[in-house]
């Protein structure tokens, strides 16, 4: 289908291309914009059926949106803005260059500009910055018949009508009622009698991570956003939450890999930006690794006396780092899903300690047998290496489980306490344990 439409456009058979587009999904149409030549782009956009043009526009990549806005008339821009959902308009303006923003705002009325400015003033990643104002509101004095009539008149321009919000004269949120409940109720019943007053809501300045957690916990499709006086100012829908989860996961993955977070697509990000995002943490980790070098220097005499000890250093450091990373990953996941909190640190220490005893014992036992069977060294060295491994794993598991909790307690992102940082800390401690035990048990 895509190849056919692109071929029709290249052959200038625009009417036939338009007929083909009418039967396509808007997301698939938006994808075509990335495959078409720039000089054909505006022509392609202008043949889109008017009733889907704005919807398609909201799915087009940002740089192509900017190109289209710069190339079309003010009248066409106004048509797009009028048909876009309000939260999509705000997202568009947030990501556009200043010149493009100026052109977009010129095509909006004063009331719209005030609303846009209000939304842009909310902190990034807050509920206020991702909510939409396109929802159905009802009054509790309405009958079901009146409420359904109101929905038919106003619902066409709303982002969702599945859930309707009951407010008073001061816009204070009083309840919610589903369209299903309205349809199944008697027409003369009052909204007040069928609405649900046990409402899950969020405040405008709450963080988007909290939004995602509440949607998951309560299986919501939409959620009201209120101000400090519990006045309804907007709603957040599940499609916004999917974007939030994607964004938060991407951010956490970048931080766990010791990189500065970035929302840009990998292939569209410049080499300079990628290097800048990575180099800071690499410098921090490189400098912190000098601690490990200092520890080795301090025990140089031990290594010179029993050279074979040096061959087990990489194994100890790698195993300790891996053990710590496992615990930190579980802790970070638990914090992200709301399964654990910093106040649970004693339970986490006790659980990770018991896990580390079991894991450490198995690893140390296997390692002791391997050393005696294949390395042909003395039992004393086997005991030193295996005992060091046991205590290293025990320490790494507990530290790996605790550091993300400490980060959250200090208002830092727990994801920064992931593999690279845990490994650096564990390396230093494991070497200290190893050389201290070597000195004590081998009499060096």
C-alpha positions in Angstrom: 0.0 0.0 0.0 2.8 2.5 1.0 4.7 1.8 -2.2 1.5 2.4 -4.3 0.7 5.7 -2.7 4.3 7.0 -3.0 4.3 5.9 -6.7 1.0 7.7 -7.3 2.4 10.9 -5.7 5.6 10.7 -7.8 3.4 10.3 -10.9 1.4 13.3 -9.8 -1.8 11.2 -9.6 -3.0 13.1 -6.6 -6.7 12.3 -6.7 -6.0 8.6 -6.8 -3.5 8.9 -4.0 -6.1 10.8 -1.9 -8.6 8.0 -2.4 -6.0 5.4 -1.2 -5.2 7.5 1.9 -8.9 7.7 2.9 -8.8 4.0 3.8 -5.5 4.1 5.7 -4.8 4.4 9.5 -3.6 7.8 10.4 -0.4 6.4 12.1 0.5 4.6 8.9 -0.1 7.8 6.9 2.2 9.7 9.2 4.9 7.1 8.7 4.8 7.9 4.9 6.0 11.4 5.6 9.4 9.9 6.6 9.7 8.1 3.3 8.7 10.8 0.9 11.1 13.4 -0.6 11.1 16.8 1.0 10.1 18.5 -2.3 7.0 16.3 -2.4 6.2 16.7 1.3 3.9 19.8 1.2 2.1 18.5 -1.8 1.5 15.2 0.0 0.2 17.0 3.1 -2.2 19.1 1.1 -3.9 16.2 -0.5 -4.8 14.6 2.9 -8.5 14.6 3.6 -9.3 17.6 5.8 -11.0 15.5 8.5 -7.8 13.6 9.2 -5.0 16.1 8.3 -4.6 17.4 11.9 -4.7 13.9 13.4 -1.9 12.8 11.0 0.0 15.9 11.7 0.2 15.1 15.4 2.0 11.8 14.6 4.6 13.3 12.3 8.2 13.7 13.6 9.0 17.1 15.1 11.4 18.2 12.4 8.9 17.5 9.6 6.2 19.3 11.6 8.4 22.4 11.7 9.1 22.1 7.9 5.4 21.9 7.1 4.5 24.8 9.4 7.2 27.0 7.7 6.0 26.0 4.3 2.2 26.4 4.5 -0.1 29.4 4.7 -1.4 31.0 7.9 -4.9 29.8 7.0 -3.7 26.2 6.7 -1.9 26.5 10.1 -5.1 27.8 11.7 -7.0 24.8 10.3 -4.5 22.4 11.9 -4.4 24.1 15.3 -8.2 24.3 15.4 -8.4 20.5 14.8 -5.6 19.4 17.1 -6.3 18.4 20.6 -5.1 21.0 23.0 -2.4 18.9 24.6 -1.0 18.1 21.1 -0.9 21.8 20.4 1.1 22.5 23.6 3.5 19.6 22.7 3.9 21.1 19.3 4.8 24.5 20.6 7.2 23.1 23.2 9.3 21.4 20.6 9.3 23.9 17.8 12.0 26.6 17.1 11.1 30.1 18.1 10.4 31.2 14.5 7.9 28.4 14.0 6.2 29.0 17.4 5.7 32.7 16.5 4.0 31.6 13.2 1.8 29.1 15.1 0.7 31.6 17.8 -0.2 34.2 15.1 -2.8 31.7 13.9 -4.5 31.4 17.4 -6.9 33.7 19.2 -6.1 35.5 22.4 -7.9 33.1 24.7 -6.0 30.1 23.1 -2.6 32.0 23.5 -3.4 32.6 27.2 -4.2 28.9 27.7 -1.0 27.8 25.9 1.1 30.1 28.1 -0.5 28.8 31.2 0.3 25.2 30.2 3.9 26.1 29.2 4.4 27.5 32.7 3.9 24.2 34.4 7.1 22.4 35.3 8.4 19.9 32.7 7.2 16.3 33.5 4.4 17.5 35.8 0.8 16.5 35.5 -0.1 20.1 34.3 2.3 19.8 31.4 0.8 16.6 30.0 -2.9 17.1 30.7 -5.6 18.1 28.2 -8.5 20.4 28.8 -10.8 18.6 26.3 -13.1 16.5 28.6 -16.8 16.2 29.2 -18.1 17.9 32.4 -21.5 17.5 33.9 -23.6 18.9 36.7 -25.0 16.7 39.4 -28.5 18.3 39.0 -28.7 17.0 35.4 -30.9 14.0 34.6 -29.3 11.1 32.6 -31.3 12.2 29.6 -30.0 15.8 29.8 -26.4 14.5 30.4 -26.5 12.3 27.3 -27.9 15.2 25.2 -25.0 17.4 26.5 -22.4 14.7 25.6 -23.8 14.4 22.1 -23.5 18.2 21.6 -20.1 18.7 23.1 -18.4 15.3 22.9 -17.3 15.4 19.3 -14.4 17.7 20.2 -13.4 15.9 23.4 -10.4 13.6 23.7 -12.5 11.0 25.5 -16.1 10.6 26.5 -15.7 7.3 28.3 -15.5 9.0 31.6 -17.4 12.2 32.4 -16.6 14.5 35.3 -19.2 16.1 37.6 -18.3 19.6 38.8 -20.1 22.3 40.8 -20.5 26.0 39.9 -16.9 26.7 41.0 -15.6 23.8 38.9 -14.8 21.8 42.1 -14.6 18.1 41.3 -17.5 16.2 42.9 -17.6 12.9 41.1 -17.2 10.8 38.0 -19.6 8.8 35.9 -18.9 6.5 33.0 -20.7 6.7 29.7 -21.6 3.1 30.2 -23.4 3.9 33.5 -25.2 6.7 31.9 -26.4 4.6 28.9 -27.6 1.8 31.2 -29.4 4.1 33.7 -33.0 5.3 33.5 -33.4 8.6 31.7 -35.0 10.4 34.6 -32.3 9.5 37.2 -30.1 12.3 38.4 -26.4 12.2 37.7 -25.9 12.8 41.5 -27.5 9.4 42.2 -25.3 7.4 39.9 -21.9 9.2 40.0 -18.9 7.7 41.8 -17.5 10.0 44.5 -14.5 7.9 45.3 -12.3 9.7 42.8 -8.6 9.0 42.1 -7.1 12.3 41.0 -3.7 14.0 40.8 -2.6 17.6 41.3 -1.2 19.8 38.6 2.4 19.9 40.0 2.7 16.1 40.8 5.4 14.3 38.9 4.6 12.2 35.9 6.1 9.1 37.5 3.3 9.3 40.1 0.8 9.5 37.2 2.1 6.3 35.6 2.1 4.5 39.0 -1.6 5.5 39.7 -2.7 4.4 36.2 -1.1 1.0 36.7 -2.4 0.6 40.3 -6.0 1.4 39.5 -6.2 0.3 35.9 -7.4 3.7 34.7 -8.1 4.9 31.2 -8.2 8.6 32.3 -7.6 10.6 35.4 -8.7 14.1 36.5 -6.1 16.8 37.3 -7.0 19.3 40.0 -5.5 22.4 41.5 -4.9 23.0 45.3 -8.6 23.7 45.8 -9.7 20.5 44.0 -11.0 22.4 41.0 -10.9 20.4 37.8 -8.4 21.9 35.4 -7.8 19.0 33.0 -7.5 15.2 32.5 -4.8 12.8 31.6 -5.6 9.9 29.2 -4.0 6.5 28.9 -2.3 7.4 25.6 -0.4 10.1 27.4 0.6 7.6 30.1 2.0 5.3 27.5 4.3 8.1 26.3 5.3 8.9 29.9 6.2 5.3 30.5 8.2 5.2 27.3 10.0 8.4 28.3 10.7 7.3 31.9 12.0 3.9 30.8 14.3 5.5 28.2 15.6 7.9 30.9 16.2 5.1 33.4 18.0 3.0 30.8 20.3 5.8 29.9 21.1 6.6 33.5 21.7 2.9 34.3 24.2 2.8 31.5 26.0 6.0 32.9 24.7 8.4 30.2 22.9 11.7 30.3 19.2 11.1 29.4 18.1 12.1 25.9 14.7 11.9 24.2 16.1 12.1 20.6 16.1 9.1 18.4 19.5 7.4 18.2 20.0 7.8 14.5 18.8 11.4 14.5 21.2 12.4 17.4 24.5 14.0 16.4 27.8 12.4 17.2 28.7 15.4 19.3 25.6 15.2 21.4 26.0 11.4 21.9 29.6 12.0 23.1 28.6 14.8 25.4 25.9 12.7 27.0 28.4 9.9 27.7 31.7 11.5 28.5 30.8 13.2 31.9 29.9 9.9 33.6 32.8 8.1 32.0 35.1 10.7 33.4 33.6 10.4 36.9 33.9 6.6 36.8 37.4 6.7 35.4 38.6 9.1 38.1 36.8 7.1 40.8 38.5 4.0 39.5 41.9 5.4 40.7 40.8 4.4 44.2 41.1 0.8 43.0 44.6 1.5 41.7 45.6 3.1 45.0 44.4 0.0 46.9 46.5 -2.3 44.6 49.5 0.0 45.1 49.1 -0.1 48.9 49.2 -4.0 48.9 52.0 -4.2 46.2 54.2 -6.1 48.6 51.5 -8.8 49.0 51.3 -9.3 45.3 55.1 -9.4 45.0 55.3 -12.1 47.7 52.5 -14.3 46.3 52.2 -13.5 42.6 49.5 -16.0 42.0 47.1 -13.8 44.0 47.0 -11.3 41.1 45.4 -13.8 38.8 42.3 -14.0 40.9 41.7 -10.2 41.1 39.6 -9.9 37.9 37.4 -12.8 38.9 36.7 -11.3 42.3 36.0 -7.8 40.9 33.7 -9.1 38.1 31.7 -11.4 40.4 31.3 -8.7 43.0 30.2 -6.1 40.4 27.7 -8.6 38.9 26.3 -9.5 42.3 25.8 -5.9 43.2 24.2 -5.1 39.8 21.7 -7.8 40.3 20.5 -6.4 43.7 20.5 -2.8 42.5 18.5 -3.7 39.4 15.8 -5.4 41.6 15.8 -2.4 44.0 15.5 0.1 41.1 12.6 -1.9 39.6 10.9 -2.2 43.0 11.1 1.6 43.6 9.9 2.4 40.0 6.8 0.1 40.5 6.1 1.3 44.0 6.7 -2.1 45.4 9.3 -0.9 47.9 10.2 2.4 49.6 13.2 3.8 51.5 11.4 3.0 54.8 11.7 -0.7 53.9 15.6 -0.7 54.0 15.8 -3.1 57.1 13.7 -5.7 55.3 15.7 -5.3 52.1 19.0 -5.6 54.0 17.8 -8.8 55.7 16.5 -10.3 52.5 19.6 -9.4 50.5 21.8 -10.7 53.3 20.1 -14.1 53.3 20.3 -14.2 49.5 24.0 -13.3 49.6 24.8 -16.1 52.1 23.2 -18.7 49.8 24.7 -17.3 46.6 28.1 -16.6 48.2 28.4 -20.1 49.7 27.6 -21.8 46.3 30.1 -19.6 44.4 32.8 -19.9 47.0 32.4 -23.7 47.2 32.6 -24.1 43.4 35.5 -21.7 43.2 37.4 -23.6 46.0 37.1 -26.9 44.2 38.1 -25.3 40.8 41.2 -23.8 42.3 42.3 -27.0 44.0 41.6 -29.2 40.9 42.8 -27.0 38.0 45.1 -24.3 39.4 47.3 -26.6 41.5 47.8 -24.1 44.3 48.0 -24.6 48.1 44.8 -25.0 50.2 45.6 -21.8 52.0 45.4 -19.8 48.8 42.2 -21.6 47.8 40.7 -20.6 51.2 41.8 -17.0 50.9 40.3 -16.6 47.4 37.1 -18.4 48.2 36.5 -16.7 51.5 37.2 -13.3 49.9 34.7 -14.2 47.2 32.1 -15.2 49.8 32.5 -11.9 51.7 32.6 -9.9 48.5 29.3 -11.3 47.2 27.7 -10.8 50.6 28.8 -7.1 50.7 27.9 -6.5 47.1 24.4 -7.8 47.4 23.6 -5.7 50.5 25.3 -2.5 49.1 23.6 -3.0 45.7 20.2 -3.3 47.4 20.7 -0.3 49.6 22.3 2.3 47.3 19.1 3.0 45.2 17.1 3.5 48.4 19.7 6.0 49.6 19.5 7.8 46.3 15.7 8.1 46.5 15.9 9.3 50.1 18.3 12.0 48.9 15.9 13.0 46.1 18.1 11.6 43.4 17.1 9.2 40.7 17.7 5.6 41.9 18.7 4.7 38.3 22.1 6.4 38.8 23.0 3.7 41.3 23.1 1.1 38.6 25.8 -1.2 37.2 28.7 1.3 36.5 28.6 3.1 39.8 27.9 -0.1 41.8 30.8 -1.9 40.1 33.2 0.9 40.9 32.2 0.9 44.6 32.3 -2.9 44.8 35.6 -3.2 43.1 37.3 -1.0 45.7 35.7 -2.9 48.6 36.3 -6.3 47.2 40.0 -5.6 46.7 40.3 -4.3 50.3 38.6 -7.5 51.5 40.9 -9.7 49.3 44.2 -8.2 50.3 43.3 -7.9 54.0 42.4 -11.6 54.1 45.5 -12.5 52.2 47.6 -10.6 54.7 45.9 -12.2 57.7 45.6 -15.8 56.5 48.9 -16.1 54.6 50.8 -14.2 57.2 52.2 -11.7 54.7 
